[in-house]
Amino acid sequence: MSDERLEEYRASIDNIDAALILLLAERFKITKAVGHYKAEAGMPPADPQREDRQIDRLRQLAASANLDPAFSESFLRFVIAEVIRHHERAAGAQD
């Protein structure tokens, strides 16, 4: 039995998921460039103060969008950890 409304919802979810993946790919393309720049400039891979500011900013944004701020922080910390891993790899390539 086909449920047209459910299929419409699922099609929208599929589109959003695709957009999220493309946005993450674009974000990682830019952070990869940042990692190479930091390595060339002798900067550390991580910037804890910037990370804290970003987490605070995105928690506020999440709350204003009726999204659980704790979830958004958890997601952002996961993304930041991956970015730092890439930056550390770029720094290692410079040695």
N, C-alpha and C positions, 0 to 999 in steps of 0.2 A: 504494500500500500504506500503510495507516494503522498507525502505531506508537503504541499507547495510552499506554505509559510516557512516550515522548517528548512527546506531547501534554499529559500531566499536568505534566511539568516545565515545558513552555512556558507553560501556563496559570498556574502559580505565578510564573514570571518576569514574565509580563504583569501579574499582580496587584502584585508588588513594584515594578515600574516605575511603575505608576499611583500607588502609595503614595509613592514617591520624588518624583514630580512634585507631588503634593498637599502633601507636607512642604516642598518647596522653595518652593511658592507661599505657604505660611503663613510660612515664614522670611522671604521677601522682603516680605510684608505688614508684618511687625514691623520689619524693618530700614528699610523706607521711613518708618515712623513715627519711628524713631530719627534718620534723616536729616533729617526736618523739624524734629524737636526740636533737633538739633545746629545747624541753620541758624538757628533762632529764637534760640538761646542764644549764637550767635557762636562755636561750637566748630568745630574743623577737621573736615573730612569723614573723615579717616583717623585711626586710633589704633594706630600701629605696635606699641606695647607690648602692648596688648590682643590684637592679631592674633598676635603671637609667643606669648603665653600660650595662646591658643586652639589654635594649630598644635601646640605642645608637648603640650597636653592631648589633642588628638584623635589625634596620632601614638601616644601611649601607649594610648589606647582602641583604636585600630586594631590595634596589636600584640597586645593582650590578646584581641582578637576574631579573631586569625589573618588579619588583612587587612594587606596591604603598607602600612607607614607612609608610604613615599614616595608611593604612589598617593593615600593619603588626604590628604597634604599638598598634592599637586598639585591635587586636586579642591577642597580648601578654599581654596587661593590663588586659584583660578579664581572661586569664589563670592565671596570677599572683594573681588576686583577689580571684580566686577559691583556689589557693594554700594557700594563707594567711588564708582564711576561714578554711581550713583543719588544718593549723598549730595552729590557735587559739583554735580549738576544741581539738587538742592534748594537748595544754598547759592547757586547762581547765580540762582535764582528769587527769593531774598530780597534780592538787590542792587537 
